[in-house]
Amino acid sequence: MIERHQADGVLLVGHQINQKLRDAWVAFEAAHRVPVMADYRGFECLVIRPDHAATFRRVAEFAVQILNGAKPGDLPLEQPTKLEFVVNLKVARTIGLSIPQSALLRADAVIS
């Protein structure tokens, strides 16, 4: 389907099946020269994901509140407030994608 619609890129949902198919996605990315974005690091060209360290800190804060007597149902539901942007230049070069300098300057990490 991706080939038939001539997609400019692929956005993977963070699911275990995509992690298990890592080698297949790497082969697809290289063969079709199509960038893949995901919310986990490993093989894709661009990553935009929640900052896991910040998320785990918030989880710990909630745990402390619950251990101190707070009712879990009374605690607010939260969304991640800090996202991490990672650029993998090695993959970008492999698929012939040039990343603008402005994107590299905004990246939290650049893998070369």
C-alpha positions in Angstrom: 0.0 0.0 0.0 2.8 2.4 0.8 4.4 1.8 -2.6 1.1 2.1 -4.4 0.3 5.5 -2.9 3.9 6.7 -3.2 4.2 7.7 0.4 6.8 10.4 1.3 7.3 8.8 4.7 6.1 6.3 7.2 4.9 7.0 10.8 5.0 3.9 13.0 2.9 3.7 16.1 4.8 2.6 19.2 3.7 -1.1 19.2 5.7 -4.2 19.9 5.0 -5.6 16.5 6.9 -2.8 14.9 9.8 -3.4 17.2 9.8 -7.1 16.3 9.7 -6.1 12.6 12.7 -3.8 13.0 14.8 -5.6 10.4 12.0 -5.5 7.9 11.4 -1.8 8.4 15.1 -1.1 8.0 15.2 -3.1 4.8 12.1 -1.2 3.6 13.5 2.1 4.5 16.8 1.4 2.6 15.2 -0.2 -0.4 12.5 2.5 -1.0 14.5 5.4 0.3 11.5 6.5 2.4 12.1 8.0 5.9 10.4 6.3 8.9 9.4 8.1 12.0 8.6 6.4 15.3 8.2 7.1 18.9 11.2 4.9 19.9 14.8 4.9 18.9 16.6 2.2 17.0 16.4 2.4 13.2 14.4 5.3 12.0 15.5 8.5 10.5 13.5 10.8 12.8 12.1 10.2 16.3 9.6 12.3 18.1 8.7 10.8 21.4 7.9 11.6 25.0 10.9 12.2 27.1 10.8 8.9 29.0 13.0 10.1 31.9 10.5 13.0 32.6 7.6 10.6 32.3 9.1 8.1 34.8 9.8 11.0 37.2 6.1 12.0 37.1 5.1 8.3 37.6 7.3 8.2 40.7 5.7 11.4 42.0 2.2 9.9 41.6 3.4 6.7 43.4 4.6 8.8 46.3 1.2 10.6 46.5 -0.6 7.3 46.4 1.6 5.8 49.1 0.9 8.9 51.2 -2.8 8.3 51.1 -4.0 10.0 47.9 -6.8 8.2 46.0 -5.6 7.2 42.5 -9.0 8.3 41.1 -8.4 11.8 42.5 -5.1 12.3 40.7 -5.2 14.2 37.4 -4.8 12.5 34.1 -1.7 13.9 32.4 -0.1 13.9 29.0 3.6 14.2 28.4 4.7 17.8 28.3 8.3 17.3 27.0 9.0 15.6 23.7 12.4 14.4 22.5 13.4 15.0 18.8 16.2 12.7 17.5 17.7 12.7 14.1 19.7 9.8 12.8 22.0 11.2 10.1 23.4 7.7 9.2 19.9 6.5 8.2 19.2 9.8 6.5 22.3 9.4 4.3 21.4 5.8 3.5 18.0 6.8 2.1 19.3 10.0 0.4 17.5 12.4 2.7 19.1 15.7 3.6 18.0 17.1 6.9 17.9 20.9 7.1 20.3 22.6 9.4 17.3 24.3 11.2 16.0 20.8 12.1 19.4 19.7 13.3 19.7 22.7 15.5 16.3 22.0 17.1 17.1 18.3 17.7 17.7 17.0 21.2 20.1 14.4 19.8 21.8 13.9 16.5 23.1 10.4 15.7 25.9 10.5 13.1 
